[in-house]
Amino acid sequence: MITTTTKTIPLEQRVREKLKLVLDPELGVSIVDLGLIYNIVLADTHRCIITMTLTTIGCPLFAQIQKEIEARVMELPEIEDVKIELTFDPPWTVDKMSPEAKIQLGLDE
């Protein structure tokens, strides 16, 4: 039996796996599958910088999403700080969603 330890999985991939656990409160779909995560940068100071967008400008639930992102990513022992940079360039569209998210929301063709 082959086992994989978390040390062999790249940190960026483990961050992304934690982010997949964060659901958009209104849609009930992972922020990763919605295509809201644009970039993950891991600084040598144990800092994780996440560039993301929202489905709409002025989303009233961003504070809730932000808290959950920070809590999930901080579960990784290598991460000591999480910074979220919000951008609307490029703007989010349904084309950024994973095929699974489109199916889940009934948008599959």
C-alpha positions as CSV (number, residue, x, y, z in Angstrom):
1,M,0.0,0.0,0.0
2,I,1.4,3.4,-1.0
3,T,0.8,6.3,1.4
4,T,1.3,9.9,0.7
5,T,2.3,12.3,3.5
6,T,1.4,15.9,3.5
7,K,5.1,16.7,3.1
8,T,5.2,15.2,-0.4
9,I,2.2,17.2,-1.6
10,P,3.3,20.7,-2.7
11,L,2.1,23.5,-0.3
12,E,0.3,25.4,-3.0
13,Q,-1.8,22.3,-3.8
14,R,-2.6,21.8,-0.1
15,V,-3.7,25.5,0.1
16,R,-5.9,24.9,-2.9
17,E,-7.4,21.8,-1.2
18,K,-8.2,23.9,1.9
19,L,-9.8,26.5,-0.3
20,K,-12.0,23.9,-2.0
21,L,-13.6,23.4,1.5
22,V,-14.7,27.1,1.5
23,L,-18.2,27.3,0.0
24,D,-19.9,30.4,-1.4
25,P,-22.6,30.9,1.3
26,E,-25.3,31.6,-1.2
27,L,-24.5,29.0,-3.9
28,G,-23.1,26.2,-1.7
29,V,-20.3,25.7,-4.2
30,S,-16.6,25.8,-3.5
31,I,-14.9,29.1,-4.3
32,V,-12.3,27.1,-6.2
33,D,-14.9,25.4,-8.4
34,L,-16.6,28.8,-9.0
35,G,-13.3,30.1,-10.4
36,L,-13.0,32.8,-7.8
37,I,-9.3,32.0,-6.9
38,Y,-7.0,33.7,-9.4
39,N,-3.6,33.2,-7.8
40,I,-1.9,31.8,-4.8
41,V,1.6,33.1,-3.8
42,L,3.6,31.5,-1.0
43,A,6.1,33.9,0.4
44,D,9.2,32.7,2.2
45,T,8.0,34.2,5.4
46,H,5.3,31.6,5.7
47,R,2.8,34.0,4.2
48,C,0.1,33.0,1.8
49,I,-1.3,35.7,-0.6
50,I,-4.5,34.8,-2.3
51,T,-5.7,36.9,-5.2
52,M,-9.4,36.3,-5.8
53,T,-12.6,37.9,-7.1
54,L,-16.3,37.6,-6.2
55,T,-19.3,36.8,-8.4
56,T,-20.5,40.3,-7.9
57,I,-18.9,43.6,-6.9
58,G,-20.0,44.5,-3.3
59,C,-20.9,41.0,-2.3
60,P,-22.3,41.4,1.2
61,L,-20.9,38.0,2.3
62,F,-17.3,38.7,1.5
63,A,-16.3,39.1,5.2
64,Q,-17.7,35.7,5.9
65,I,-15.9,34.1,3.0
66,Q,-12.7,35.9,4.0
67,K,-12.8,34.6,7.6
68,E,-13.3,31.0,6.4
69,I,-10.5,31.3,3.9
70,E,-8.2,32.5,6.6
71,A,-9.3,29.8,9.1
72,R,-8.9,27.0,6.5
73,V,-5.5,28.1,5.2
74,M,-4.1,28.7,8.7
75,E,-4.8,25.0,9.5
76,L,-1.6,24.3,7.5
77,P,1.3,24.4,9.9
78,E,3.6,26.1,7.3
79,I,1.3,29.1,7.0
80,E,1.6,31.9,9.6
81,D,-0.3,34.6,7.8
82,V,-2.9,34.9,5.1
83,K,-3.6,37.9,3.0
84,I,-6.4,38.2,0.6
85,E,-6.2,40.6,-2.4
86,L,-9.5,41.2,-4.0
87,T,-9.7,42.1,-7.7
88,F,-12.3,42.5,-10.3
89,D,-9.9,42.5,-13.2
90,P,-10.6,40.3,-15.1
91,P,-14.3,40.2,-14.0
92,W,-15.7,36.9,-13.0
93,T,-18.0,35.1,-15.5
94,V,-19.6,31.7,-15.4
95,D,-16.9,30.5,-17.9
96,K,-14.5,30.5,-15.0
97,M,-16.5,27.7,-13.2
98,S,-15.4,24.1,-13.2
99,P,-17.6,21.7,-15.2
100,E,-18.6,20.1,-11.8
101,A,-19.8,23.5,-10.5
102,K,-21.8,24.2,-13.7
103,I,-23.5,20.8,-13.3
104,Q,-24.2,21.4,-9.6
105,L,-25.8,24.8,-10.4
106,G,-27.7,23.4,-13.4
107,L,-25.7,25.4,-15.9
108,D,-24.2,22.5,-17.9
109,E,-24.9,22.3,-21.6
